[in-house]
Amino acid sequence: MHVAPTDIAVQYFFGHDGQRLAYREVGQGRPLVLIHGYFSTATVNWLKYGHAARIAERGYRVIMPDLRAHGDSAKPHEVSAYPPDVLADDGLALVEHLGLSDYDLGGYSLGGRTTMRMLARGATPARAVCAGMGLAGLTHTAGRGEHFRRILTNLGSFQRGTPEWMAEAFLKTVGGDPVALLNILETFVDTPLAVLAGLDLPVLVTAGAQDQDNGSAADLVAALPNARYTEIPGDHMSAVTKPDLGRAIADFLAG
């Protein structure tokens, strides 16, 4: 039975700078840390569409943080709370907090980029999942957030039905904090090709068939020494709502 999102108790840990950050867990077994995308939350990304339940059913303890500035995590407005790579730092702090040594790690979109930054920074999961992310979204992060910057700095001005209007509507449903979310856009760090070439753990790269938002997923597979690609239906926004995403992750982890 898929557990309703509201049934999952929120738990807390602290970033290395003392900010209080939230996470949720479902299932029992091998730990899997799953990181959501920008503007979203663990509940929306992983619980709402059944992905976490689907993976948990295969014998996994699915651990889902809310990124800094998102969900139930701290949303500080001070620029000093958003140094480069802070999301990777927070992810490493969660792994430390839970004492994880033998675990898997993955994420969608910004969560996929954060996963790869954690690997670049020395995280040692057995396997990794980089979903909704292509090569350019990792190697060339400058300007990646301009679409969202435009939305966050012009709230209330978009025509109904436009992508910007829909993103703003989504922001309202998750209680997003525009100031905190803008600060996140300053934290992105490029991952050089040479670093990607050195990541020899098994990596699942999965993205919607129409998703080119973060560059080419096929190019990312080619840049990694031990990656495989699973295409799922949809574009960047719709792929995360389909059962195929959770199934692709569960199948990969099951070997």
N, C-alpha and C positions, 0 to 999 in steps of 0.2 A: 504494500500500500504506500502510495506517495504521501509523505507527511506535508501538511499545509505549512506554508512559510511562517505563519504566525506562531506555530507550535515550537519553533526553535529558539531556545533561550540564548540571549546575547551574553558573551563572556568578554573579558577585557585583558589587555596586556599593555605594556608601555613601550613606546619607541625609545631609542637610545637618548633622545633629548627630553624624555619625560612626558611626551604627549600621550594621552590615553586613547588607545585604539581598540576597536571592537572586532570580534570574530564569532562565528557560529560553527557548530559541528553536527554532522549526521553520520550515522553508521558506526560500525566497529570493525577493526581489522587493521590492515596496512594504512599508514597515514598518507593522505594526499592533500597538499595545500593547493587550493584553487583561488586564483585572484581575478576579480571582476574588471570590467572595462570602465573607461572614463564616463562620468555623469551617472553611472549605474550604482548598484549596491550588490552585496553578496546575495541578498534575498531575491532581488530581481533577476540577476544574471544566472544564478545556480539553482535556487529553490523553486521559483515561480513556474518554470517550464519543466521541472522534473529531472534536470540533469544530475543534480546531486543524489537524488533518490536512486536514479538508474545506476549510478556508479557505486553507491553504498550497497546496493543489492548484490554486487559482485564481490563483496567482502572488503570494503574500504571504509576507513574513517575519513570522511571528507571534511576538511578544515577550511573555512571560507572567511578570510578577513574582509572587513570594510576598509578600503584604502583611506589614508589620511585625506581629510576634506570631503569625505563621502559617508553616507549612511549614518551609522551610530558612532563613528570615530570622531575624534577631535577635528574641529574646523577652524583652526586659528587663522586670524587675518594678518598677523605679522609676517612680512616677507622673510624674516630670519628663520621662520619655521619650515621653509621650503628650499633648503639647499639642493644643489645638483644631486641626483640619485637618491633622494630621501625615501622614495617608495621602495626601492631595493633594500635600503637600510632598514626600513620598517619590516619588510618581509624576513630579512635575516634576524631581526629582533624577535619575531614570532617563532621562527624555527628554534632559536635559543631558548625562549620562554617555555616552549613545550618540550624541550630536551630531545628534539627529533634528530636521529642519526641515520636511520634507514627509512627513507620516505620518498615520495614522488612529488613533483611540483609542476604546476601549470597555470595558464591564465588565458583570458580572451581579450584581444585588442590591447589596451593599455596594460592589462594584466599579463598578456603574452610578452609585451616589451619588458615589463617588470620582472617576469620570470627569467628572461634572457640576461637582464642586467644582474640579477642575483647570481646566475651562473658565472657571468663575467667577473663578479666580485668574490667568487669562491664558494658559493653554495654547492653542496655535493649530493643532490638527489640521485637516485638510481636511474630515473627516467624523467623526462620533461615533456610538457605539452605547450606548444606555442600556437594558439588559435586566433583567427582573425587578424593576422599580422603577416606582412611580407618583408622582403629584404630591405627595401628603402626605408621602411618604418623603423628599422633598427639602426641602419648605418648612417642615415641622414635625417635626424630628428628636428633640425632647425625649421621653424615655420609649420610644423605638423599640426599645431593647434589653432591655426588661423581661423578656420571655420567656426570653431567653438569660441574663440576670442571675440569674433564678430557678434555671435549670438549673446554672449555674456555681457557685452558692453552696449548692446542695443535692445535690451529686453523690452517687449511690449510694442515693437515697431514692425513686426513681420506679418505678412499677409497669410491669412488662414490657409492651411493646406500645403504651404511651402515646407521644404526640409527644415528650415530654420524655425518656423512656427511649431513644427512637430517636436523638434528637439527642446524648444522652450516648454512645451506642454509636458514632455517627459520630465524635464527638470523640476517642474512644479509637483508632479506626482511623487517624486522621490525626496522632496523637500531639500533640493540642492541649494547650496550657499554660493552665490556667484563670485564673491570676493575670494573665498577659499579655493574655489575651482579654478579661477584665473591664475592663482599662485602656482597651482600644480603644473601649468603649462611652462613654467620657468625651470622645472626640475629635470627635463629630459636630457639624457646623455647618450651620445652616439656609441655604438658598439662596432669597432673596426672589423673588417673582414678577417684579419689575421686572428682576432680573438674568437670569432665564430668558427673558424677552421680548427681551432684548438679544443672545441667542445665535443668530446668524442662519446658522450653518453647517448643512448637512444633518445631521439626527439621526434614526437609527432607534430607535424605541421598540418593544420586543418583550417580551411577557410571556405566561405560561400563561393559558389561557382561564379557569381557576378561581383565578388568583392575585390576591388582594386584600391580600396581606401588607403592601404598602407604598403602599396607596392606589390610585387609579385611573390606569392607563396612558393611557386615553383623555383624561383631564383633563390629563395631562402633555403629550400631543401638542397639545392645544388651547392650552397655555401657551407653547409654543415656536413661533417664527415659521416654521421650515422643517423640520418633523418629519413622519415617516410612521410608521404603526403596522402591525406585523405580529403577528397573534395566533398563538401556537403551542399545542399541546396540553399539558394538565397543570396542576398547581398549582405553588406556589413551589419545592417540593422536587423534584418529578418532571420539570418542564419542562427542567431543566438536563441530564437524563439522556437526552433524546430527540434524534435527529438533526436535528429541525426547527430547533433553536436555531442550530447551526452553519450550516445551510443558509440560514436567514433572514439571518444576518450576511453570509455569502459573497455572497448575491444582492444585498443592499443595496450592498456595497462594489463589486460588479461593475457597478453602475449600472443 
